[in-house]
Amino acid sequence: MKFFHKLAPLAIPAYYVVLLPLVGCSFHEESNQSSIRHHSFQKLSPQMISDVTVHGVLLWASLGFLMPIGILIIRMSSREEAGSMRVKVFFYLHAILQMFSVLLVTAGAIMSIKKFDNAFNNSHQRLGLALYGAIWVQALVGFFRPKRERKERSLWYFVHWMLGTVISLGGIINIYTGLNAYIKKTSRSATLWTILFTAEVSFIAFLYLLQDKWEYMQKQGVTLGNLPITVLSNQEIPERPIQKVLFPQPCGKLNALGNLFD
């Protein structure tokens, strides 16, 4: 026992001498692996950079251009006469643009699944996944459009309008998050693309708001002096009822008894 008591003070230094090099080696190895992973994350291959660029262009063309333009076109048909040729043209343009938008979104989704490492641990991938599903639901809703005479037409219109608005706003937000992810992955600047896309979104929003106020703005220039004056003939002048005019007649002073019998 005395021998072990004499060795006890030497046990702790020996512990550090033996284990510290192992801990230092393991820490150095982990730091090297993390730096390698970080370096490989930042240094993408030219093919991967090209795939990321094509993916971004597909999603911009779909959610950032075709879908908003289709919404503007279908809103233009609301001021036309129901059943006219212009209404039909606007409707078919809206349908064609939205179909192309769905096809481009599908191509971008397939490309992201096959080419990229989708861990869905960031807002861009999660919002993109939700948009993929919502766009196909919107396409099916638009395909099964009830006739105007049916009662469920109003509910269908509300669902179609609300879902389309949410998809458009979500798509614009996801394009901005995609530009941010592009900057992080490629270490390249996307300032020019951000400015151009912001200008495009601002212009589309301006046109969207202008459609509601256009007729009202046109009416502001109309004054009463410019209104046409119509001349009515004798037959069109309505006859006024003849009113009997009563003239005051002189009367004598009435006493209380006369007032009673009157």
C-alpha positions in Angstrom: 0.0 0.0 0.0 2.8 2.4 0.8 4.2 1.7 -2.6 1.0 2.7 -4.3 0.8 5.8 -2.2 4.2 6.8 -3.4 3.1 6.3 -7.0 -0.2 8.2 -6.7 1.4 11.7 -7.1 3.0 10.4 -10.3 -0.3 9.0 -11.8 -1.8 12.4 -12.7 1.2 13.7 -14.6 1.5 10.4 -16.4 -2.2 10.6 -17.3 -1.7 14.0 -18.9 1.5 12.9 -20.6 -0.3 9.9 -22.2 -3.7 11.3 -23.1 -3.0 14.9 -24.1 -1.2 13.9 -27.3 -4.2 11.7 -28.2 -6.7 14.5 -27.5 -4.6 17.0 -29.4 -4.4 14.6 -32.4 -8.1 14.0 -32.4 -8.9 17.7 -32.2 -6.5 18.5 -35.0 -8.0 15.8 -37.1 -11.6 17.0 -36.5 -10.5 20.6 -37.3 -8.9 19.4 -40.5 -12.0 17.5 -41.5 -14.3 20.5 -40.8 -12.0 22.8 -42.7 -11.9 20.3 -45.6 -15.7 20.2 -45.6 -16.0 23.9 -45.4 -13.4 24.3 -48.2 -15.2 21.8 -50.4 -18.5 23.5 -49.7 -17.2 26.8 -50.9 -15.2 25.5 -53.8 -17.8 24.1 -56.1 -16.9 22.5 -59.4 -17.7 24.4 -62.6 -20.4 21.8 -63.5 -22.1 22.3 -60.1 -22.0 26.1 -60.6 -23.5 25.7 -64.0 -26.3 23.5 -62.6 -27.0 26.0 -59.8 -27.3 28.8 -62.4 -29.6 26.8 -64.7 -31.8 25.9 -61.7 -32.0 29.6 -60.7 -32.9 30.6 -64.3 -35.7 28.0 -64.5 -37.3 29.1 -61.3 -37.0 32.7 -62.1 -38.6 32.2 -65.5 -41.4 30.3 -63.9 -42.2 32.0 -60.6 -40.6 35.4 -61.3 -41.8 36.1 -64.8 -44.4 33.8 -66.4 -46.7 33.4 -63.4 -47.0 37.2 -62.6 -47.5 38.0 -66.2 -50.3 35.4 -66.4 -52.0 37.0 -63.4 -51.8 40.5 -65.0 -53.3 39.1 -68.2 -56.3 37.4 -66.5 -57.0 40.6 -64.6 -57.2 42.6 -67.8 -60.1 40.4 -68.9 -62.2 41.6 -66.0 -62.9 44.9 -67.7 -64.0 43.3 -71.0 -67.5 42.3 -71.9 -68.3 38.7 -70.8 -68.2 36.2 -73.7 -66.3 38.5 -76.1 -63.4 37.5 -78.2 -60.9 39.5 -76.1 -62.0 37.7 -72.9 -61.3 34.3 -74.6 -57.9 35.5 -75.9 -56.9 36.7 -72.4 -58.1 33.4 -70.8 -56.1 31.2 -73.2 -53.0 33.4 -72.8 -53.3 33.0 -69.0 -53.7 29.2 -69.3 -50.8 28.8 -71.7 -48.4 30.9 -69.5 -49.4 29.1 -66.4 -48.8 25.7 -68.1 -45.4 26.7 -69.2 -44.7 28.0 -65.6 -45.7 24.6 -64.2 -43.4 22.7 -66.7 -40.4 24.9 -65.8 -41.0 24.5 -62.1 -41.1 20.7 -62.6 -37.9 20.8 -64.6 -36.2 22.8 -61.8 -37.5 20.5 -59.1 -36.2 17.4 -60.9 -32.9 19.0 -61.5 -32.6 20.0 -57.8 -33.4 16.4 -56.7 -30.9 14.8 -59.1 -28.1 17.3 -58.9 -28.1 18.8 -55.4 -27.7 17.6 -51.9 -31.1 18.4 -50.5 -31.0 18.1 -46.7 -33.9 20.6 -46.3 -32.1 22.3 -43.5 -32.6 25.8 -44.8 -35.5 28.1 -45.7 -34.8 28.1 -49.4 -35.2 24.3 -49.8 -38.2 24.1 -47.5 -40.0 26.9 -49.1 -39.1 25.4 -52.6 -40.6 22.1 -51.6 -43.8 23.7 -50.4 -44.0 25.7 -53.6 -43.6 22.6 -55.8 -46.6 20.9 -54.2 -48.7 24.1 -54.2 -48.1 24.8 -57.9 -49.4 21.3 -58.9 -52.4 21.7 -56.6 -53.1 25.1 -58.3 -52.8 23.5 -61.7 -55.3 20.8 -60.8 -57.7 23.4 -59.3 -57.5 25.4 -62.5 -58.1 22.4 -64.7 -61.3 21.4 -62.8 -62.9 24.8 -63.2 -66.7 24.6 -62.7 -69.1 26.5 -64.9 -70.4 29.9 -63.9 -74.0 28.7 -63.3 -72.9 26.3 -60.6 -72.9 27.3 -56.9 -69.4 26.1 -56.2 -68.0 28.5 -58.7 -67.6 31.3 -56.1 -65.7 29.0 -53.7 -63.5 27.7 -56.6 -62.7 31.3 -57.6 -61.7 32.2 -54.0 -59.4 29.2 -53.7 -57.9 29.7 -57.1 -57.2 33.4 -56.5 -55.9 32.9 -52.9 -53.6 30.0 -53.8 -52.3 31.8 -56.9 -51.5 35.0 -54.9 -49.7 33.0 -52.2 -47.7 31.0 -54.7 -46.6 34.2 -56.5 -45.5 35.9 -53.3 -43.8 32.8 -52.0 -42.0 32.3 -55.4 -40.6 35.9 -55.3 -39.4 35.4 -51.7 -37.8 32.1 -52.6 -35.9 33.7 -55.6 -34.3 36.1 -53.1 -33.4 33.3 -50.8 -32.0 31.4 -53.8 -29.8 34.4 -54.7 -28.5 34.4 -51.1 -27.7 30.7 -51.3 -26.0 31.2 -54.6 -23.7 33.8 -53.0 -22.9 31.5 -50.1 -22.1 28.4 -52.3 -20.2 30.1 -55.1 -18.6 33.1 -53.2 -19.7 35.2 -56.2 -21.6 38.5 -56.2 -25.2 38.5 -57.2 -25.8 42.3 -56.7 -26.6 42.9 -60.4 -29.2 40.0 -60.5 -30.8 41.2 -57.3 -31.1 44.7 -58.6 -32.6 43.6 -61.9 -35.1 41.2 -60.3 -36.1 43.9 -57.8 -36.7 46.3 -60.7 -38.8 43.7 -62.5 -40.9 42.9 -59.4 -41.5 46.6 -58.8 -42.6 47.2 -62.4 -45.0 44.2 -62.2 -46.4 45.5 -58.9 -46.9 48.9 -60.4 -48.9 47.5 -63.3 -50.9 45.4 -60.9 -51.9 48.4 -58.9 -52.5 50.5 -62.0 -55.1 48.2 -63.4 -57.4 48.9 -60.4 -57.0 52.7 -60.8 -56.9 53.1 -64.6 -60.6 53.6 -65.2 -60.8 55.9 -62.2 -57.9 57.9 -63.5 -59.6 58.2 -66.9 -62.8 59.5 -65.3 -60.9 62.2 -63.5 -60.4 64.1 -66.8 -64.1 64.3 -67.6 -65.8 67.6 -66.6 -69.4 68.7 -66.8 -68.6 71.1 -69.7 -67.5 68.2 -71.8 -70.6 66.1 -71.3 -73.0 66.0 -74.3 -76.1 68.2 -74.1 -79.3 66.5 -75.3 -82.2 68.5 -76.6 -85.6 67.2 -75.7 -88.4 67.6 -78.1 -91.9 68.6 -77.1 -93.0 65.0 -77.0 -90.2 64.0 -74.7 -90.8 66.8 -72.1 -92.7 65.3 -69.3 -96.0 67.0 -68.4 -96.1 68.6 -65.0 -99.3 68.3 -63.0 -101.2 71.6 -62.9 -101.3 73.1 -59.5 -104.2 75.2 -58.4 -103.2 78.6 -57.2 -105.2 80.0 -54.3 -105.5 83.7 -53.9 -106.2 85.3 -50.5 -109.8 86.5 -50.1 -110.9 89.3 -47.7 -112.8 88.1 -44.8 -114.4 89.8 -41.9 -113.4 89.7 -38.3 -114.8 86.6 -36.6 -115.8 86.5 -33.0 -115.6 83.5 -30.7 -119.2 82.3 -31.5 -118.5 82.4 -35.2 -115.4 80.5 -34.8 -117.3 77.8 -32.9 -119.8 77.3 -35.6 -117.2 77.6 -38.4 
